[in-house]
Amino acid sequence: MSALGHYLEAEGLATVAISLIRPQTENTRPPRALWVPFELGRPFGPPSDPAFQRRVLLAALRLLERSDGPVLLEDFPDDDPRAQPDPAWQPPAIPGGSDGASLASSLEAEVAALRHAHQHWQARHRRTTVGVSGLKIADAAHYVAEWLRENNPVSPREGFSAPLLLRFAVDDLKAYALEAAAAGAANPSSRQLGDWLWSQTATGAAIHALRAALLHHEDQRLRLIAESFIIPSARVRVSG
């Protein structure tokens, strides 16, 4: 994007970028950039906080009023107000026993147990990010569970290969669990939610197990999905 900014500026179009990785921006030197101290994927700060996001956007646009340069890199002065953990947050109750041979069944049971909390979250926010697979969430859980049971299920959706639908079903399970976990009045940080999902739930354990199983699968598409798309790199468990 930094190089593209220079090309656009050469054609008379002013540009400004939002930077999440300052050293990278220092090396690529875009014409104008605002560095923000937020986690990757949140260039405007916390979700559901339009006032804060507006401040970030205006700070970036104000760089267009500057006449100094030719390269401008400014720092946004404030941290994400949602970066700190909320001590009042309590995760939803989930069934225990998610190890060993019962992992697939534990995943299905957990999805059922989170149903009420997710309904509450959806009613409160009037939206959901669950649905990319096109499956009902119980069906998405069952589809992933069948992969854990090594049944290599066929895709239940026409036009979607089994590996692609597996990736989308995993995405739905992650979104479903995280939305359910944030259903209450507290405002948990993304780290709190991530720690819960990847360390305390059958959903997280199932996805870790799925990744480990598919990394050596004969299907190259499944290996690619396992390696790069179902678990954030910071959450991948290092074996050994």
Secondary structure as the mmCIF struct_conf table of DSSP 4:
data_model
#
loop_
_struct_conf.conf_type_id
_struct_conf.id
_struct_conf.beg_label_comp_id
_struct_conf.beg_label_asym_id
_struct_conf.beg_label_seq_id
_struct_conf.end_label_comp_id
_struct_conf.end_label_asym_id
_struct_conf.end_label_seq_id
HELX_RH_AL_P HELX_RH_AL_P1 SER A 2 ALA A 10
TURN_TY1_P TURN_TY1_P1 GLU A 11 GLY A 12
STRN STRN1 ALA A 17 SER A 19
BEND BEND1 LEU A 20 LEU A 20
HELX_RH_AL_P HELX_RH_AL_P2 ARG A 22 THR A 28
BEND BEND2 PRO A 31 PRO A 31
STRN STRN2 ARG A 32 TRP A 35
TURN_TY1_P TURN_TY1_P2 LEU A 40 GLY A 41
TURN_TY1_P TURN_TY1_P3 PRO A 43 PHE A 44
BEND BEND3 PRO A 46 PRO A 46
TURN_TY1_P TURN_TY1_P4 PRO A 47 SER A 48
HELX_RH_AL_P HELX_RH_AL_P3 PRO A 50 LEU A 61
HELX_RH_3T_P HELX_RH_3T_P1 ARG A 62 GLU A 65
BEND BEND4 PRO A 70 VAL A 71
STRN STRN3 LEU A 72 ASP A 75
TURN_TY1_P TURN_TY1_P5 PRO A 81 ARG A 82
BEND BEND5 ALA A 83 GLN A 84
TURN_TY1_P TURN_TY1_P6 PRO A 87 ALA A 88
HELX_LH_PP_P HELX_LH_PP_P1 PRO A 91 ALA A 93
BEND BEND6 ASP A 99 ASP A 99
HELX_RH_3T_P HELX_RH_3T_P2 GLY A 100 SER A 102
HELX_RH_AL_P HELX_RH_AL_P4 LEU A 103 ALA A 113
TURN_TY1_P TURN_TY1_P7 LEU A 114 LEU A 114
HELX_RH_AL_P HELX_RH_AL_P5 ARG A 115 HIS A 125
TURN_TY1_P TURN_TY1_P8 ARG A 126 ARG A 126
BEND BEND7 THR A 129 THR A 129
TURN_TY1_P TURN_TY1_P9 VAL A 132 SER A 133
BEND BEND8 LEU A 135 LEU A 135
HELX_RH_AL_P HELX_RH_AL_P6 ILE A 137 LEU A 148
TURN_TY1_P TURN_TY1_P10 ARG A 149 GLU A 150
HELX_LH_PP_P HELX_LH_PP_P2 PRO A 153 SER A 155
BEND BEND9 PRO A 156 ARG A 157
TURN_TY1_P TURN_TY1_P11 GLU A 158 GLY A 159
HELX_RH_AL_P HELX_RH_AL_P7 ALA A 162 ALA A 181
TURN_TY1_P TURN_TY1_P12 ALA A 182 ALA A 182
BEND BEND10 GLY A 184 ALA A 186
HELX_RH_AL_P HELX_RH_AL_P8 SER A 190 GLN A 200
HELX_RH_AL_P HELX_RH_AL_P9 ALA A 202 LEU A 214
TURN_TY1_P TURN_TY1_P13 LEU A 215 HIS A 216
BEND BEND11 GLU A 218 GLU A 218
HELX_RH_AL_P HELX_RH_AL_P10 GLN A 220 SER A 228
TURN_TY1_P TURN_TY1_P14 PHE A 229 PHE A 229
BEND BEND12 ILE A 230 ILE A 231
HELX_RH_3T_P HELX_RH_3T_P3 SER A 233 ARG A 235
HELX_LH_PP_P HELX_LH_PP_P3 VAL A 236 SER A 239
#
